[in-house]
Amino acid sequence: MDLQSVETYLRPTHLAEVKGWQADWAWLAGGTWIFSQTQPQVKTLVDMQGLGWSELEVTPAGLAIGATCVMSQLLRVAYPATWPAMKGLQCAVHELASFKIQNVATVAGNLCLALPASAFAPVMVALGASYDISSLEGGSYRVAALDFQIGAKRTILKPGEVLRRIWISQESLTWRVNYRRICVATAGLAVSIVVAAHNPKTGQVRFGIGASVASPRLIEATAVPALTDLRDILEAAIPLTDFLEDSQASALYRRHVTQILMQRALAEFGIGS
Ligand SMILES: Cc1cc2nc3c(=O)[nH]c(=O)nc-3n(C[C@H](O)[C@H](O)[C@H](O)COP(=O)(O)OP(=O)(O)OC[C@H]3O[C@@H](n4cnc5c(N)ncnc54)[C@H](O)[C@@H]3O)c2cc1C
């Protein structure tokens, strides 16, 4: 859609060229969300495509995903056979509603949009990913995926800050991952997403919980929990009042299906009893 309020379009080739950030400026990555609805508060778009940040690097230490790496790129690269967790990231791509979005939207854009139903946030949390944040003043810092999104469409990013790169360690990528998502309609936003990760060497289990809550949550266990214990584990970790309640689903429904998805994920691994 034509964004009537936008008066200025910038396309820097270096971050240092972006000066004088204002409250009515916005980063433009793939543009799939920005151009999908009116943005009356945005007067300047700062296009990230000229910054050369689309890397997808497979290294002995882990995986780096650059800020403008398009989601579908995750499907096109050969990964080490010892990285079964890549299946979880690739599931996140497939779970997006439309192939048109997959081929234009960026992984980082999905995380920065910070929808409760983000396809990528729960898998990043389950894999213990971290994000490199750059500021316009030249500084940078790293934040855990779990600490990045702090509510529905809210992140820790300060004005002008940019999610520069996503990092997942090689060790996390050796975990097995099972991605579970449920909607009340065939095409629609998820009401619950559970991404289970299992370390076959240590028996540790991690659940990234999304869509049923405003921002992704992590539940960890040092050993495989019994399926019958999952309800108590979930209720102890996330109070009912933290589950979303809206026209799509009640908080009780969301908590219940989240528990079912946790059970199914463990059953798919062939663990839990
Ligand atoms: C029809 C449709 C269906 C969709 N279905 C789903 C779905 O099923 N599941 C799902 O999770 N999402 C869904 N989405 C949302 C989709 O995932 C987002 O539109 C997409 O991920 C945003 O990525 P983008 O690169 O296009 O970001 P943009 O639209 O360019 O930007 C999105 C927001 O993030 C900011 N931003 C982007 N990159 C950065 C960065 N690196 N640093 C700081 N800020 C940044 C922008 O300023 C903007 O506020 C859907 C969207 C549409 C239009």
The ligand as a Tripos MOL2 file, in Angstrom:
@<TRIPOS>MOLECULE
LIG
   53    58     1     0     0
SMALL
NO_CHARGES

@<TRIPOS>ATOM
      1 C1         -0.1620  -11.4620    4.7070 C.3       1 LIG1
      2 C2          0.7760  -11.6130    5.8750 C.ar      1 LIG1
      3 C3          0.7770  -12.8200    6.5790 C.ar      1 LIG1
      4 C4          1.6540  -12.9740    7.6790 C.ar      1 LIG1
      5 N1          1.6420  -14.1540    8.3830 N.ar      1 LIG1
      6 C5          2.5000  -14.3210    9.4120 C.ar      1 LIG1
      7 C6          2.5560  -15.5450   10.1450 C.ar      1 LIG1
      8 O1          1.8320  -16.4670    9.8830 O.2       1 LIG1
      9 N2          3.4750  -15.6220   11.1600 N.ar      1 LIG1
     10 C7          4.3200  -14.6240   11.4640 C.ar      1 LIG1
     11 O2          5.1250  -14.7660   12.3610 O.2       1 LIG1
     12 N3          4.2670  -13.4570   10.7930 N.ar      1 LIG1
     13 C8          3.3800  -13.3010    9.7970 C.ar      1 LIG1
     14 N4          3.3540  -12.1260    9.1200 N.ar      1 LIG1
     15 C9          4.2500  -11.0670    9.5560 C.3       1 LIG1
     16 C10         5.5470  -11.2300    8.8440 C.3       1 LIG1
     17 O3          6.2800  -12.2200    9.4970 O.3       1 LIG1
     18 C11         6.2630   -9.9120    8.8880 C.3       1 LIG1
     19 O4          5.5950   -9.0790    7.9440 O.3       1 LIG1
     20 C12         7.7010  -10.0280    8.5290 C.3       1 LIG1
     21 O5          8.3770  -10.9440    9.3070 O.3       1 LIG1
     22 C13         8.3890   -8.6930    8.6800 C.3       1 LIG1
     23 O6          9.6380   -8.8190    8.0540 O.3       1 LIG1
     24 P1         10.1060   -7.7270    7.0370 P.3       1 LIG1
     25 O7         11.5440   -8.0340    6.7230 O.co2     1 LIG1
     26 O8          9.1920   -7.6310    5.8680 O.co2     1 LIG1
     27 O9         10.0240   -6.4510    7.9780 O.3       1 LIG1
     28 P2          9.4300   -4.9980    7.7010 P.3       1 LIG1
     29 O10         7.9920   -5.0510    7.3190 O.co2     1 LIG1
     30 O11        10.3620   -4.2480    6.8090 O.co2     1 LIG1
     31 O12         9.5950   -4.4100    9.1880 O.3       1 LIG1
     32 C14         8.8180   -4.9250   10.2660 C.3       1 LIG1
     33 C15         9.1080   -4.0840   11.5200 C.3       1 LIG1
     34 O13        10.3840   -4.4120   12.0680 O.3       1 LIG1
     35 C16        11.2810   -3.2740   12.0260 C.3       1 LIG1
     36 N5         12.5580   -3.8510   11.6200 N.ar      1 LIG1
     37 C17        12.7610   -4.7200   10.5890 C.ar      1 LIG1
     38 N6         14.0190   -5.1740   10.6000 N.ar      1 LIG1
     39 C18        14.6350   -4.5550   11.6470 C.ar      1 LIG1
     40 C19        15.9590   -4.6390   12.1950 C.ar      1 LIG1
     41 N7         16.8810   -5.4720   11.6730 N.pl3     1 LIG1
     42 N8         16.2490   -3.8980   13.2810 N.ar      1 LIG1
     43 C20        15.3110   -3.0610   13.8460 C.ar      1 LIG1
     44 N9         14.0350   -2.9810   13.3840 N.ar      1 LIG1
     45 C21        13.7120   -3.7130   12.2970 C.ar      1 LIG1
     46 C22        10.6650   -2.3040   11.0470 C.3       1 LIG1
     47 O14        10.9850   -0.9630   11.3430 O.3       1 LIG1
     48 C23         9.1770   -2.5810   11.2680 C.3       1 LIG1
     49 O15         8.7230   -1.9400   12.4340 O.3       1 LIG1
     50 C24         2.5180  -11.9370    8.0450 C.ar      1 LIG1
     51 C25         2.5230  -10.7290    7.3220 C.ar      1 LIG1
     52 C26         1.6560  -10.5670    6.2520 C.ar      1 LIG1
     53 C27         1.6750   -9.2560    5.5030 C.3       1 LIG1
@<TRIPOS>BOND
     1     1     2 1
     2     2     3 ar
     3     2    52 ar
     4     3     4 ar
     5     4     5 ar
     6     4    50 ar
     7     5     6 ar
     8     6     7 ar
     9     6    13 1
    10     7     8 2
    11     7     9 ar
    12     9    10 ar
    13    10    11 2
    14    10    12 ar
    15    12    13 ar
    16    13    14 ar
    17    14    15 1
    18    14    50 ar
    19    15    16 1
    20    16    17 1
    21    16    18 1
    22    18    19 1
    23    18    20 1
    24    20    21 1
    25    20    22 1
    26    22    23 1
    27    23    24 1
    28    24    25 2
    29    24    26 1
    30    24    27 1
    31    27    28 1
    32    28    29 2
    33    28    30 1
    34    28    31 1
    35    31    32 1
    36    32    33 1
    37    33    34 1
    38    33    48 1
    39    34    35 1
    40    35    36 1
    41    35    46 1
    42    36    37 ar
    43    36    45 ar
    44    37    38 ar
    45    38    39 ar
    46    39    40 ar
    47    39    45 ar
    48    40    41 1
    49    40    42 ar
    50    42    43 ar
    51    43    44 ar
    52    44    45 ar
    53    46    47 1
    54    46    48 1
    55    48    49 1
    56    50    51 ar
    57    51    52 ar
    58    52    53 1
@<TRIPOS>SUBSTRUCTURE
     1 LIG1         1 GROUP 0 **** ****
